[in-house]
Amino acid sequence: MTCYQFKDGLTVCTSGPTYVASRRPVGIKWCFKDRKHLPHDWIVIDYVEPSYYDPYGRYDCSRCHEEHVLFPGRVWEWET
């Protein structure tokens, strides 16, 4: 776990650095940032150090390398 200390005694702890555990192409999707249909990959990101949190996945645009496949204001809802 990596912790950062800021002014006024504020401490923020994170799970540390991450890496791309897997990447697979999922085809052409609309990117709202680039406003184009572009190839996307599904990537799974995991933590380098042991962590309380599970790995997480997201879409990765081939141009901006961010996830902007949902219309602004929409969010993903995952079932457990």
Secondary structure, DSSP 8 states (H G I E B T S, - for coil): -EEEE-GGG-EEEE---EEEEEEEEEEEEEETTTTEEEEEEEEEEEESS--SS--EEEEEETTT-S---S-TT-------
